[in-house]
């Protein structure tokens, strides 16, 4: 097979393979969640109001998709707008950071006895395979302080929990290397200092002897789950796939195009993980700043200008990079936060929490881009067309990645619990 491809350029056969995969009715896509901690302002990004006092300081510009306009500070995304579907009619009822984070990341209200899995765990379980050395769910640059449970595997258990890379609950805590790139490392992936491979193997053999009898009678309990997670960590440590987390092998010019920040380098890592078969990757924008990302109660426009630069470089380059590797058609991207922000500008030149009418974006594989679905009023304060909720958004995502409209995961009680039970927005799907 390698010899057969040897005389064909990668630019020629990658798209051909992608087209062949797209024709398979049983195909399933990878998923990348771009999580915007703090709640991004729709009025200054994808649903601008240039002819109203709520519009603010930024200009609205025409994108590559006829009739679709974005902020002037999102030029890369504007050039790829034909691959983006902007959902301008999103409406929810949770305006608190913690409750809104849980709602959007699980599809459920934060109440009741069931511990629901985050969307990464739920989809990773559906999309992953047993042969994969890497985790089915990787979360990069995560800020969990608003709601720890919103990032957990819930009733699915630790096997399907996220592998956190560069996670911190203190904004700005991730350090940089000598070249100015953030240190995105998987904790405990390397052996401790002074421990040789031979000594590590001896330790593992001893540990397995101690574990074997104890775990043999407790396969379905906490001991069994702990053992499974530990063994998975050991497999990853000794696997070639661990190199996916090492960005130093990438060209410096490409790394700079992504941006010297947690989000940008996280997007590059996401492409590397998708290449190696990881079904779900999340990249957060929020931990690389001195505040919590998009929580712009004051000085909104200066903050959003900087955030938009980070977003545009990271997300825009990610889509271009995925496309050049023949991976964009097989990867669906979801951009969202816990809520939007008020169209009305407050006295400190900021925008406050606003779940009533806001925006999410779907892009890449399975998405009919170049359009906006739904609309808000002239002042941006209410949805006037195409109103959707979180269940509709997640059901549409599930359909786009090939899981159907209502896939379920089994709770420990034996009850199947759907990931989402909303209305699929067929108009934005291909």
RONUFI-470384 format. One record per residue (C-alpha): residue number from 1; x, y, z. Coordinates in steps of 0.5 Angstrom, whole numbers. Layout:
BEGIN
i  c1  c2  c3
NUM  X  Y  Z $
...
END
This chain:
BEGIN
i  c1  c2  c3
1  0  0  0 $
2  6  5  2 $
3  9  3  -5 $
4  3  5  -9 $
5  2  11  -5 $
6  9  13  -6 $
7  9  17  -13 $
8  2  20  -11 $
9  3  27  -7 $
10  -1  28  -1 $
11  -5  33  -3 $
12  -8  29  -8 $
13  -10  23  -4 $
14  -12  26  2 $
15  -18  29  -1 $
16  -20  23  -5 $
17  -20  19  2 $
18  -24  24  5 $
19  -29  24  0 $
20  -29  16  0 $
21  -30  16  7 $
22  -36  22  7 $
23  -40  17  2 $
24  -40  11  7 $
25  -47  12  11 $
26  -44  8  17 $
27  -38  13  18 $
28  -37  17  24 $
29  -34  24  25 $
30  -29  26  30 $
31  -31  32  34 $
32  -27  39  37 $
33  -31  43  42 $
34  -28  50  42 $
35  -30  52  49 $
36  -31  59  51 $
37  -30  60  58 $
38  -34  66  61 $
39  -39  67  56 $
40  -37  70  49 $
41  -41  76  47 $
42  -45  75  40 $
43  -46  82  39 $
44  -38  83  38 $
45  -37  77  34 $
46  -42  73  30 $
47  -49  77  31 $
48  -47  84  30 $
49  -52  90  31 $
50  -48  96  27 $
51  -54  100  26 $
52  -56  100  33 $
53  -53  104  40 $
54  -52  97  42 $
55  -47  95  37 $
56  -41  98  40 $
57  -34  100  37 $
58  -33  94  32 $
59  -34  94  25 $
60  -38  89  21 $
61  -35  86  15 $
62  -37  82  9 $
63  -34  75  9 $
64  -33  70  4 $
65  -40  67  4 $
66  -45  72  1 $
67  -50  76  6 $
68  -46  73  12 $
69  -42  78  16 $
70  -38  78  22 $
71  -33  82  26 $
72  -27  86  23 $
73  -23  82  28 $
74  -24  75  25 $
75  -21  76  18 $
76  -19  68  18 $
77  -26  66  20 $
78  -29  70  15 $
79  -25  68  10 $
80  -27  61  11 $
81  -35  63  13 $
82  -37  58  7 $
83  -35  52  12 $
84  -39  55  18 $
85  -46  55  20 $
86  -48  61  25 $
87  -53  59  30 $
88  -56  66  32 $
89  -62  64  35 $
90  -60  60  42 $
91  -64  61  48 $
92  -63  58  55 $
93  -65  60  62 $
94  -58  60  66 $
95  -55  66  67 $
96  -50  64  73 $
97  -43  61  70 $
98  -43  55  74 $
99  -51  53  72 $
100  -50  55  65 $
101  -43  51  64 $
102  -46  45  67 $
103  -53  46  62 $
104  -49  47  56 $
105  -43  42  57 $
106  -48  36  59 $
107  -55  39  56 $
108  -58  38  63 $
109  -60  43  68 $
110  -56  42  75 $
111  -61  39  79 $
112  -63  32  81 $
113  -60  25  83 $
114  -56  23  76 $
115  -49  25  75 $
116  -49  27  68 $
117  -43  26  63 $
118  -40  32  60 $
119  -41  32  52 $
120  -34  30  51 $
121  -35  24  56 $
122  -41  22  53 $
123  -39  23  45 $
124  -32  20  47 $
125  -35  13  49 $
126  -40  13  43 $
127  -34  14  38 $
128  -28  11  41 $
129  -26  4  40 $
130  -22  -1  45 $
131  -16  -1  40 $
132  -14  6  41 $
133  -8  7  46 $
134  -10  15  47 $
135  -16  17  51 $
136  -23  18  48 $
137  -23  25  51 $
138  -18  30  51 $
139  -19  37  54 $
140  -14  42  53 $
141  -13  49  57 $
142  -19  47  61 $
143  -22  52  67 $
144  -26  48  71 $
145  -27  53  77 $
146  -34  55  75 $
147  -37  48  76 $
148  -32  42  77 $
149  -38  37  75 $
150  -39  40  68 $
151  -32  37  66 $
152  -33  30  69 $
153  -35  23  66 $
154  -41  23  71 $
155  -45  16  71 $
156  -40  13  66 $
157  -34  13  70 $
158  -27  15  70 $
159  -25  11  64 $
160  -29  16  60 $
161  -26  22  64 $
162  -23  27  60 $
163  -15  27  60 $
164  -13  34  62 $
165  -7  38  59 $
166  -5  45  61 $
167  -11  45  66 $
168  -11  50  71 $
169  -17  53  76 $
170  -12  60  76 $
171  -12  64  70 $
172  -6  66  67 $
173  -2  60  71 $
174  1  56  65 $
175  8  58  64 $
176  12  59  57 $
177  18  56  55 $
178  24  59  52 $
179  21  60  46 $
180  15  64  48 $
181  10  58  47 $
182  6  55  53 $
183  8  49  57 $
184  2  44  55 $
185  4  38  58 $
186  0  31  60 $
187  2  31  68 $
188  5  24  70 $
189  6  22  63 $
190  14  22  64 $
191  18  17  69 $
192  20  21  75 $
193  27  23  76 $
194  32  18  77 $
195  27  12  75 $
196  30  8  69 $
197  26  4  64 $
198  28  -3  68 $
199  26  0  75 $
200  20  3  72 $
201  18  -4  69 $
202  20  -8  76 $
203  15  -3  80 $
204  10  -4  75 $
205  11  -12  76 $
206  10  -11  83 $
207  4  -7  83 $
208  0  -12  78 $
209  2  -18  83 $
210  -1  -14  89 $
211  -7  -12  85 $
212  -9  -18  81 $
213  -12  -22  87 $
214  -15  -16  90 $
215  -18  -13  83 $
216  -20  -20  81 $
217  -26  -20  86 $
218  -28  -13  85 $
219  -28  -12  77 $
220  -35  -8  77 $
221  -33  -3  83 $
222  -29  3  84 $
223  -22  -2  85 $
224  -24  -5  78 $
225  -25  2  75 $
226  -18  5  78 $
227  -14  -1  76 $
228  -17  0  68 $
229  -15  8  69 $
230  -8  6  71 $
231  -7  1  66 $
232  -9  6  61 $
233  -4  11  63 $
234  1  6  63 $
235  0  4  56 $
236  0  11  54 $
237  6  12  57 $
238  9  7  53 $
239  6  8  47 $
240  8  12  41 $
241  2  16  41 $
242  4  20  47 $
243  8  24  42 $
244  2  27  40 $
245  3  32  46 $
246  10  34  44 $
247  9  40  39 $
248  16  41  39 $
249  16  37  32 $
250  12  42  29 $
251  15  47  24 $
252  16  54  28 $
253  12  58  23 $
254  6  54  24 $
255  6  54  31 $
256  7  62  31 $
257  1  62  26 $
258  -4  58  31 $
259  -1  63  36 $
260  3  63  42 $
261  -2  62  47 $
262  -6  56  51 $
263  -12  56  46 $
264  -7  57  39 $
265  -3  51  41 $
266  -9  47  44 $
267  -12  48  37 $
268  -5  45  34 $
269  -5  39  39 $
270  -12  38  37 $
271  -10  37  30 $
272  -5  32  32 $
273  -10  28  36 $
274  -15  28  31 $
275  -10  25  26 $
276  -8  19  31 $
277  -16  18  32 $
278  -18  21  38 $
279  -25  22  37 $
280  -27  28  42 $
281  -22  34  43 $
282  -24  40  47 $
283  -20  47  47 $
284  -21  52  52 $
285  -20  60  51 $
286  -20  63  58 $
287  -14  60  62 $
288  -9  64  58 $
289  -11  71  60 $
290  -11  74  67 $
291  -18  74  67 $
292  -23  69  66 $
293  -24  69  58 $
294  -30  72  56 $
295  -33  75  62 $
296  -32  82  60 $
297  -36  86  65 $
298  -32  92  64 $
299  -27  94  58 $
300  -31  90  54 $
301  -28  92  47 $
302  -21  92  49 $
303  -22  85  52 $
304  -26  82  46 $
305  -21  85  41 $
306  -15  81  44 $
307  -20  75  45 $
308  -22  75  38 $
309  -15  75  35 $
310  -13  69  39 $
311  -20  66  37 $
312  -19  68  30 $
313  -11  65  29 $
314  -13  59  33 $
315  -19  57  30 $
316  -18  59  23 $
317  -11  56  23 $
318  -14  50  25 $
319  -19  49  20 $
320  -14  51  15 $
321  -9  45  18 $
322  -15  40  18 $
323  -16  42  11 $
324  -9  41  8 $
325  -9  34  12 $
326  -15  32  9 $
327  -19  32  16 $
328  -24  37  16 $
329  -29  34  12 $
330  -28  28  18 $
331  -28  33  24 $
332  -34  37  26 $
333  -33  43  30 $
334  -37  46  36 $
335  -36  53  38 $
336  -40  56  45 $
337  -39  58  52 $
338  -44  58  58 $
339  -48  64  55 $
340  -48  70  51 $
341  -47  77  53 $
342  -52  83  54 $
343  -53  87  47 $
344  -54  93  52 $
345  -47  96  54 $
346  -47  97  61 $
347  -44  104  65 $
348  -37  101  65 $
349  -36  99  58 $
350  -38  92  59 $
351  -43  87  57 $
352  -46  82  63 $
353  -49  75  63 $
354  -55  74  58 $
355  -58  67  56 $
356  -64  70  53 $
357  -61  71  46 $
358  -54  69  44 $
359  -50  65  39 $
360  -46  58  37 $
361  -43  56  31 $
362  -42  49  28 $
363  -37  48  23 $
364  -33  43  18 $
365  -35  36  17 $
366  -43  35  16 $
367  -44  42  16 $
368  -48  46  11 $
369  -44  52  12 $
370  -44  59  9 $
371  -51  61  13 $
372  -54  64  19 $
373  -59  60  22 $
374  -64  64  26 $
375  -64  71  28 $
376  -65  76  34 $
377  -68  83  34 $
378  -65  90  32 $
379  -63  91  39 $
380  -61  84  40 $
381  -65  83  46 $
382  -69  77  43 $
383  -70  71  38 $
384  -75  73  33 $
385  -73  67  28 $
386  -70  60  29 $
387  -70  59  36 $
388  -67  53  39 $
389  -64  51  46 $
390  -58  47  48 $
391  -62  40  47 $
392  -63  42  40 $
393  -56  44  39 $
394  -53  38  42 $
395  -58  33  38 $
396  -56  37  31 $
397  -48  36  33 $
398  -50  28  34 $
399  -53  28  28 $
400  -47  31  24 $
401  -42  27  27 $
402  -46  21  25 $
403  -49  18  31 $
404  -56  20  29 $
405  -61  25  33 $
406  -62  21  40 $
407  -56  17  42 $
408  -56  14  49 $
409  -51  12  54 $
410  -53  6  59 $
411  -53  9  67 $
412  -51  4  72 $
413  -58  3  74 $
414  -59  0  67 $
415  -63  5  64 $
416  -61  8  57 $
417  -60  16  58 $
418  -60  20  51 $
419  -54  25  50 $
420  -60  30  47 $
421  -67  29  45 $
422  -68  36  42 $
423  -70  38  35 $
424  -65  37  29 $
425  -64  43  25 $
426  -63  39  19 $
427  -62  46  15 $
428  -55  46  17 $
429  -53  39  16 $
430  -51  36  9 $
END
